[in-house]
């Protein structure tokens, strides 16, 4: 079996250890002569005595030699410890916890390409079921026959929603024999950054409605007043990323109805429900914001926010199939089949869509309601405690989204940026930032309560805030040096 008779050790086909006979048994030779670079010997060493970990990790060039998988894992794993715990990240809206069964399904479908509907027809069927479920949840007049798609996130969904508005407006203008050169879109200054990308990428004029007075969301009447014959639509935000408040979509629809009565302009609404479209149907079912309003033509949401999936999935649904221009749908010959595709991205893993379907059938309406109610209870509990701390004044209460913000009541020798910086000493990420135009004077701090953030953790946060306030009080000579982080909404 082994060429031991020749006196020459033979290489083992799997480990590349050289073999010899000892006491009648074939064993690896583990001496320095046979391993001048200690490569095989190094694999047997304790993890942190392996030579690959005795120097810096490769950073700017692909290394010449391979390393064992366990070594590569620990090298990367240990670097990522510096990120801290995602559960202590109270800045992000993205999901940071899922059930083990959902994670197992995701691991089983990472290798499936969501775009290959011809190759993975059952995965495509699960995506279609999610579209119909969301259409029903948002009160589409024809949920079984409307159209929608999954996306890589809510930003891509917003892009598709905006494109559909532009195509609809352009078609109507062409039929009327009018110019299509100057499309514009109306939105508040409190919209998410993806909408500012949309207007730049797709050559649309941005008409921003600034915040005025004590208002922290877009005023419907002022939004309607900015519309004209070139307006492709108005964006309403169901859940501001600045404060968690809902915009009044019903009031906006009524304002646009009045505009149509006096001018004849028929302006559609797209609802950016990145967070709120997965919360309002369960916690505020009587709030009218969705397809119950005929003027609402499309809605987007993030499955990876309050849809409770790990990052990587969004959704956009149109009120009816007629509200999506057919030019935006492509039929592609791909790998032996014809496939309709509606997306800006192409290849992506199916795992997040599968996980979304898991959540929808596993939780049902009662499960989503229970989880979001628990989050809201924690948000209201935490907001009440923070309001009772001397220097803070609440800007929102956590009663729309389970999100709230506060500001300093009066000037101090420290700022909310300083507090955010000091809270990092125990891993908390609690962002401070300026409100948008015309409220740049207002600096707030915000907490997003997600599934998995408990009352016990909330109480720990309050104790840490009090501890840092005591530190500031004991340092009257402290002067604020912290500046606003690059925090993107």
ZIPEUR-V655064 format. One line per field, one symbol per residue. phi: phi as a letter, one per 20 degrees, with the letter a starting at -180 (. if undefined). psi: psi as a letter, one per 40 degrees, with the letter a starting at -180 (. if undefined). burial: I if it has 9 or more other ideal C-beta (glycine too) atoms within 8 Angstrom, else O. A space follows every 10 residues. Layout:
phi: ???
psi: ???
burial: ???
This chain:
phi: .defffndgd effeemfedb eblndecfed dffecfdmff fffefggedf ffdecffgcc bfffdfcfgf ffgfffgfff gffmeffeee eeeffcbbfg fffffffecg eeeffeffec ffffffffff gffffffemf fbffcfcabe cfrfffffgf ffffffffff fffffemdfd ecfccdbffe fffffffgff fdlcfedeef fcmefdcfff fffffeebfe ferceddeof ffcnfeeeff ffffffffff fecnfddedd eedgdffddg fdecfefebd ffegffdbbd bdfedefmdf gpbcbccdgc ffedfffedd ddeblnbecf ccaefcfafe gffffffgff efemffffff ffffffffff fffffffeeg edcfdbdnee ffbbcbcffb fceccfffff fffffdnfdc fdaefffecf fddccccded goeeffffff ffffffffff fffecfefcf cfcfffdde
psi: difddeehii hhddeeiiii hhfeihiihf iddegdefdd dddeiideei ddeeaiihde ihidiiiidd ddddddddde ddeahddege dieihehiid dddddddeed ehhdegdddg dddddddddd dddddddefi egdeeaiiii ieaddddddd dddddddddd dddddefiif dfiiihiiee iidddddddd defhhhhhhi iibeheihhd ddddeeiaee hdihhhhggh edeeiiigdd dddddddddd ddeehghihh hgfdddeedd dddgeehhea edhdehdihi ihdebeefii hehiihhidi deehhdeehh hhhhfeihhh hgidichiie dddddddddd dddadddddd dddddddddd dddddddehd eihhdieeec igiiiiihdi iieiiddddd ddeedeehhg iiiiiihffe ehhiiihhhi hehidddddd dddddddddd dddegdehhh eiihighh.
burial: OOOIOOOOII OIOOOOIIII OOOOOOOIII OOOIIOOIOI IIOOOOIOOI OIIOOOOOOO OOOOOOOOOO IIOIIIOOOO OOOOOOIIII IIIIIIOIOO OIIOIIOOIO OIIIIIIIOI OOIIOIIOII IIIIIIOIOI OOOOOIIIII IIIIIIIIII IIIIIIIIII IOIIOOOOOO OOIIIIIIII IIOIIIIIIO OIOIIIIOII IOOOOIIIII OIIIOIIOOI IIIIIIIIII IIIIIIIOII OIIIIIIIII OOOOIOIIII IIIIIIIIII IIIOOOOOII IOIOIIIIII IIIIIIIIII IIIIIIIIII IOIIOOOIIO OOOIOOIOIO IIIOOOOIII IIIIIIIIII OIIOOOIIIO IIIIIIIIII IIIOIIIOIO OIOIIIOIOI IIIIIIIIOO OOOOIIIIII OIIIOOOIII IIIOIIOOIO OIIIIIIIII IOIOOOIIIO IIOIIIOIIO IIOOOOOIOI OOOIIOOOO
